[in-house]
Amino acid sequence: MSNSLPGSRGSVEKVHIIGAGAVGAAYASIFYDMDPSCVSFIAGDERFERLHREGVLVNGKTYPIPVLNSNEPFPTADLLIVTVKHHHLDQAIGEMKNGVGPNTIIISLMNGIDSEERIGAIYGEENILYATVVGIDALREGNSVIYTTQGKIFFGEKRNNVLSDRVRRVVDIFNRAGIIHEIPADMIRILWWKFMINVGINQASAALRGPYGVFQTSIEAQQLMEASMREVITLARALAIDLSDQDIEKWYKVLASLSPTGKTSMLQDVEAGRKTEVEMLAGKIIELGRRHGVPTPVNEQLMDTIKKIEAMCRVK
């Protein structure tokens, strides 16, 4: 794609990111390398103080990215990116209010399939684009993030047969920053594909305490991952969403590109004693399965296993 898109009204110049974990810090560093003045974090209370004091370290480089205090007025964003954990979303929705104006574009790079709906209920669907990131292998320890693979952001309107003006505006800033991206024709299908991936690899890696290398080589680990994914496929079909076993094969191609020592976000949470997103993954599948008459025994077992692991750890 070219670095500019004719017909787009107003370029994206100010990017706010709420959530300075592995994904948020990685993409903030990419924007900062393009233009240090274009990107800021949003944080409140103790997280603001810590982030303001410590900053972020990405691939060994210190990034003095400005931090906007959610308790004080600050300029609205052209693009606001949400990268918090599922159980922090309600708080983030409140903290980002000063950064949202009538022309702000909001994208969520969170796991799951309902963050856009929840954000849009407060700020309006007209501000929301659908998005997900696949293939990033970022690891976070404290304020330090390391990644070797940027991954790819899939984003757009629900349907993208013709690119909308706001999609064009985001394409332009991503091109300028060197952020790898794709606009699929059917964005809802892609959200469910990523949801299938997370239900499989995130939960299996947490239950088995295994990095990506385990799933690249172990048939037993792959069988657990695939079994949970197939429950998502069965449920998606019941909801008229086009997922199939070919989508599992597509994931294996991504998996093969990841560092064998890389870890899913849920495995990182387990090892750090943090609360996981199991309710948003297995919990959501179990809920939808009961509603639509789809059995989900594998996800029920993963839910039970991961909740026991959480109970054994000091959840932060």
KAVEN-V36009 format. One record per residue. BURIAL is I if it has 16 or more other ideal C-beta (glycine too) atoms within 10 Angstrom, else O. Layout:
BEGIN
burial = [BURIAL/BURIAL]
END
This chain:
BEGIN
burial = [O/O/O/O/I/O/O/I/O/O/O/I/O/I/I/I/I/I/I/I/I/I/I/I/I/I/I/I/I/I/I/I/O/O/O/O/O/I/I/I/I/I/I/I/O/O/I/I/O/O/I/O/O/O/I/I/I/I/O/O/O/O/I/O/I/O/I/I/I/I/O/O/O/I/O/O/I/I/I/I/I/I/I/I/I/I/O/I/I/O/O/I/I/O/I/I/O/I/I/I/O/O/O/I/I/I/I/I/I/I/I/I/I/O/I/I/O/I/I/I/O/O/I/O/O/O/I/I/I/I/I/I/I/I/I/I/I/I/I/I/O/O/I/I/I/I/I/O/I/I/I/I/I/I/I/I/I/O/O/I/O/O/I/O/O/I/I/I/I/I/I/I/I/I/O/I/I/O/I/O/I/O/I/I/O/I/I/I/I/I/I/I/I/I/I/I/I/I/I/I/I/I/I/I/I/I/I/I/O/I/I/I/I/I/I/I/O/O/O/O/I/I/O/I/I/I/I/I/I/I/I/I/I/I/I/I/O/O/O/O/I/O/I/O/O/O/I/I/O/O/I/O/O/O/I/O/O/I/I/O/O/I/I/I/I/I/I/I/I/I/O/O/O/I/I/I/I/I/I/I/I/I/I/I/I/I/O/I/I/O/O/O/O/I/O/I/O/I/I/I/I/I/I/O/I/I/O/O/I/I/O/O/I/O/O/O]
END
